[in-house]
Structure formats: structure tokens, C-alpha cells
Amino acid sequence: MMENRVTTVRAALSAAVRRSPELELTIRRTIAVDKTFRDMCEEFAEAEAALSRVDQLSPSIRAARSAELRDIIERLACELEETLREKQAALSRIDSRPPL
């Protein structure tokens, strides 16, 4: 069970980093401590995996399912990027404070 969880988190991390490689450190930090963000990354990875298998569906539903998955991926990508911008802004504010 634990191995499946590790595999799921690795897939989630990989998917998020593929989308925003310049934010890898922020992604790694956030996925480790923020369950909501981790869940979003997992859903993003699952949608990408499902899209990669869409050709296996019957032709009658393939186009609709593909469009649906692309919409889900784009929505989640926007949510992930928004969260990462907020995290980076918070880190910038912390880093820019004068030392005590």
C-alpha cells in the first residue's frame, strides 16, 4: 500500500515538473507539505495518463473523452500554476525581510 502511495506521489511530482520545470524546487517543497496541492498534482497526473490511453477507446467516444480530458488538464494546470505563484510570492516576501 505504501509503495503505491509513493508511486502516485512520484507520478504527481513528475507531471507537475513537466508542466513547470522552472518551478521544480517550489513544486517539490509544496507537494511535500500541502495535501491539497498534492491531490491536485495527483489528479493532473491521472488525467494526463488517461489522455495518453484515449486511443484505446472506441472511436464513437474517443473525441469527446479526449476533449474532456484536455479541459481537465488545462483547468488543473491553471490551478497548479496559481498555487505555485502564490507560494513563490510568499517565499519572496519571507526572503526579502531584513534579518533580525
Secondary structure, 3 states (H helix, E strand, C coil): CHHHHHHHHHHHHHHHHHHCHHHHHHHHHHHHHCHHHHHHHHHHHHHHHHHHCHHHCCHHHHHHHHHHHHHHHHHHHHHHHHHHHHHHHHHHHHHCCCCC
